[in-house]
Amino acid sequence: MFKNLVAAVSGAAAVLAVVAVPASAADDVTAKVQVCSACHGQEGVPINATTPIIWGQQQSYLVKQLHDYRAGDRSNAIMSGISKGVTQEDLRPVAAYFAGKTWPAGHPANPAPAAPATVAICKACHQPNFEGGPPAPRLAGLSYEYLLSAMNAFADDTRTNNQDMPKFMKALSAQERDTIAHYLSAL
C-alpha cells in the first residue's frame, strides 16, 4: 500500500512538473522529457527495479506504449497520468529522443546463465539477441523484476495492450517465466 501511495504522489508531482514547464521551453523535447528522469533515471538507469529502461529502447515500441497509456489501453498509476501531458504530436519526438540514447551499461558482473529452451519463442519478435526491433521491445538487460512483472501481467490478463503476448505467457509455467526473466536480465 505504501508503494502505491508513493507511486501516486510521485505521479501527481510529475504531472505538475509537466504542466509547470515554461511556455518558451514547451517546444523543446529535452525540456518535455525531464520529468521522465524522476523514475527512469538521469542517465537511463531507473531508480526502481520494476521501472523499465527506456534509453535506447525501440522507438516504435515507445510510441505504442505512450499511445496506449494515453488511450487507457495500458494502465500504470504514474504513466497513465504523465502520458496525458504528452500530446499526440509529441509521441514520436519523445520516443525518438529516448530511442536515440545509448542503452545504459550496468549488466551484472556474472555471465548470463545458459539460455533456457523456452526463451526460443521470444526470438521471433524480440530478435536473436533480444535487442528488439519493430515493433517488439529490447528485453536484453532489462531488470529481472520488470521482466517477470511484465510477463506475469500478460499471463494473468492484467496487461492487455498486446494481442500475442498473453497467449505466449499463458503457455509458460510460472517457473518458466521466472527462468526466462533471470536469463534475459543477465544479457
Sequence and secondary structure as in RCSB ss.txt:
>XXXX:A:sequence
MFKNLVAAVSGAAAVLAVVAVPASAADDVTAKVQVCSACHGQEGVPINATTPIIWGQQQSYLVKQLHDYRAGDRS
NAIMSGISKGVTQEDLRPVAAYFAGKTWPAGHPANPAPAAPATVAICKACHQPNFEGGPPAPRLAGLSYEYLLSA
MNAFADDTRTNNQDMPKFMKALSAQERDTIAHYLSAL
>XXXX:A:secstr
 HHHHHHHHHHHHHHHHHHTS GGGTT HHHHTGGGHHHH TTS  SSTTS   TT  HHHHHHHHHHHHHTSS 
 TTHHHHHTTS GGGHHHHHHHHHTS       SS      GGGHHHHHHH TTS  BTTB   TT  HHHHHHH
HHHHHTTS  S SSHHHHHHTS HHHHHHHHHHHHT 
